Amino acid sequence: MRLVAESVQAETDALARVTVLEEELADVRSKAGARMKELIASNKALDDEIARLV
């Protein structure tokens, strides 16, 4: 019975860790997406400036 309880606890702990990691991954993806949008806008502004100067 003890082995079953230990297995259940290990599974519960693993699922909790997975949940935390999924939240962290979602946060990283969100930040990366926002940064990519900033870089794309900056790149477009630089392209426009180059076109204006040429």
C-alpha positions, 0 to 999 in steps of 0.5 A: 500500500505504501508503494501505491501511495508513494507512486500517487504522490510522485505523480501528483508532484510531477503533474504540479511541476508540469503545470508550473513549467507550462506557465513559465513556457507560456510567459516566455513565449509571450515575451518573445512574441512581444519582443519580435513585434518590437524588432519587426517594427524597428526593422520597418522603421529602419527600412523606411529611413534607408528608403528615404535617404537613398 
